[in-house]
């Protein structure tokens, strides 16, 4: 059971409190991810656990994409 009637309602709630941020690696706009020392990294680019334990950085992920 959730507090929201549908996905759109949940997204609106999250955007109201968390806002939409831009991933420093892939430049997508989302609120799903983690802040690192270098900026926001979305879940599509890296696991939040890897970011929190500093296993990855924005620079290393950008180099990996190239």
C-alpha positions in Angstrom: 0.0 0.0 0.0 1.3 3.5 -0.9 0.3 7.0 0.0 -0.2 7.8 -3.7 -3.0 7.0 -6.1 -0.7 6.7 -9.1 2.8 7.1 -10.3 2.3 10.6 -11.5 1.1 11.7 -8.1 4.2 10.2 -6.5 6.5 11.9 -9.0 4.8 15.3 -8.3 5.3 14.8 -4.6 9.0 13.9 -5.0 9.6 16.9 -7.3 7.9 19.2 -4.8 10.3 18.2 -2.0 13.4 17.1 -3.7 13.3 18.9 -7.0 14.8 17.6 -10.3 18.6 17.7 -10.5 20.9 17.0 -13.4 23.3 14.1 -13.4 26.9 15.3 -13.7 27.8 12.2 -15.8 25.0 11.7 -18.4 23.3 15.1 -18.0 19.8 13.5 -17.5 17.3 15.2 -15.2 16.1 13.0 -12.4 15.7 12.9 -8.7 16.8 9.3 -8.4 20.5 9.2 -7.4 23.0 10.3 -4.9 25.0 13.4 -4.2 28.8 12.9 -4.4 31.6 15.3 -3.6 31.7 16.2 -7.4 27.9 16.6 -7.8 24.8 14.5 -8.4 25.1 11.0 -9.9 21.9 9.3 -11.1 21.2 5.6 -10.4 21.6 4.8 -14.1 25.3 5.8 -14.0 26.3 4.3 -10.6 25.0 2.5 -7.6 24.3 4.8 -4.7 26.3 2.5 -2.5 29.4 2.9 -4.8 29.0 6.7 -4.6 28.6 6.8 -0.8 31.7 4.6 -0.3 33.6 6.7 -2.8 34.3 3.8 -5.1 33.4 5.9 -8.1 33.6 9.6 -9.0 32.1 11.8 -11.7 35.5 11.9 -13.5 36.0 8.2 -13.5 32.5 7.6 -14.8 32.9 10.1 -17.6 36.2 8.5 -18.6 34.5 5.1 -18.6 31.8 6.3 -21.0 34.4 7.7 -23.5 
